[in-house]
Amino acid sequence: MDYATDSKTAWLAEEINTLKEQGLFNTIRTIESAMDGHITVDGKPVLNFCANNYLGLANHPRLREAAKHAIDKYGIGPGAVRTIAGTMSLHNRLEERLAAFKGVEACISLQSGFTANLATIPALVGRGDVIFSDELNHASIIDGSRLSRATIVRYRHNDVDDLRQKIAETTEYGRRIIITDGVFSMDGDIAPLPELCEVASEHDILLMVDDAHGEGVLGRGGRGIVDHFDLHGKVDIEVGTMSKAFGVVGGMVAGKRVIIDWLKQRGRPFLFSSAMTVPDTAACLEAVEILESSDELVTRLWRNAELFKREMTTLGFDVGHSATPIVPVMLGEAPLAQEFSRRLFEQGVFAMAIGYPTVPQGKARIRVMNTAAHSQDDLEQALAAFESVGKALGVIG
Ligand SMILES: Cc1ncc(COP(=O)(O)O)c(C=O)c1O
């Protein structure tokens, strides 16, 4: 595309052209159907292995009904920020239900998982304080940490010994916090939370986990990583999202009431940005209701993921070290991953290639997101497509 530029914007067109030359320009596909296991992308019906819609709730009839019902009763928008315009009972109810679901004293909802991190980290630490951060933490943790102005000390990915060493070396501090993703979204591996709890407790350091990809996936009935490791009461702050397994959009922070009440006073995205919309909030409430009443969807998700991983390994693919339904199909160089994704799409399977800088150079992959929305037939069709493309491109024998 040719851009109309002037002296102030010509550099942007140059930057965009450079991205295109390097094969790093994001082209966003258009989805013309509801978000589900089967979708229509750019006019083509395909099987969807890209979405974080782990439980298939994004188009669940009960969530749709709950959203419509709430619109009829409360309208759409929250009107303004909650501290100024008052809060809707719906938001309070969601927070109470989430707190009970997760087994914590209190919970606060925010507009997204991203803003939940931006709200939480700068409210808890500031200049003169220290954040110990896993080197592979999500961008929203990195941005929240930078906003806080605290010193950021990165430790090697999931390396508790390195964390201990970094703690020992960091002697100048006010307050301290350890922050980790619960599930790392590019590899599907899980943080060593029990060991992190020990370190945090030995050194009297706050511990925060961002459980965006564990919410609705890990633990009993999808209660998250803290429940998965049975660490209730030992992790100070759980950040989460309702944009993935819950199938809607929204963020949450769960933990001790003293922390949640503080976030209502000092969390800037809470104080200076409007709340979740009415249909989103009602749909999230229904998602909690569904999760609390049955673990059927979580069980199906894991069954699908195990089957997919097992069959891909048997076919000869390298699927990394995932311990979750995220399956990275390791391919190496970005052009190969892109070609692989393009050919899968031709065969009716939508699975995105991920390359540098999202993952390190030489570690490009197709990231397969398994969900409960896939049937056995869907998985067999996807496996057949992977086999055929893998053989055609010489990735498997
Ligand atoms: C670890 C982590 N935190 C936060 C987010 C952001 O969540 P949301 O999409 O709700 O803003 C993501 C999403 O990619 C994530 O993986």
The ligand as a Tripos MOL2 file, in Angstrom:
@<TRIPOS>MOLECULE
LIG
   16    16     1     0     0
SMALL
NO_CHARGES

@<TRIPOS>ATOM
      1 C1          0.5900  -13.3890   30.5070 C.3       1 LIG1
      2 C2         -0.3900  -12.4460   29.8930 C.ar      1 LIG1
      3 N1         -0.7860  -11.3700   30.5960 N.ar      1 LIG1
      4 C3         -1.6730  -10.4970   30.0920 C.ar      1 LIG1
      5 C4         -2.1980  -10.6530   28.8360 C.ar      1 LIG1
      6 C5         -3.1620   -9.6430   28.3030 C.3       1 LIG1
      7 O1         -4.4730  -10.0970   28.4590 O.3       1 LIG1
      8 P1         -5.6610   -9.2750   27.7790 P.3       1 LIG1
      9 O2         -5.7890   -9.7670   26.3940 O.co2     1 LIG1
     10 O3         -6.8450   -9.5750   28.6370 O.co2     1 LIG1
     11 O4         -5.2890   -7.8400   27.8370 O.co2     1 LIG1
     12 C6         -1.8260  -11.7540   28.0680 C.ar      1 LIG1
     13 C7         -2.3820  -11.9340   26.7090 C.2       1 LIG1
     14 O5         -1.7500  -12.2270   25.7550 O.2       1 LIG1
     15 C8         -0.9040  -12.6700   28.6000 C.ar      1 LIG1
     16 O6         -0.5110  -13.7540   27.9090 O.3       1 LIG1
@<TRIPOS>BOND
     1     1     2 1
     2     2     3 ar
     3     2    15 ar
     4     3     4 ar
     5     4     5 ar
     6     5     6 1
     7     5    12 ar
     8     6     7 1
     9     7     8 1
    10     8     9 2
    11     8    10 1
    12     8    11 1
    13    12    13 1
    14    12    15 ar
    15    13    14 2
    16    15    16 1
@<TRIPOS>SUBSTRUCTURE
     1 LIG1         1 GROUP 0 **** ****
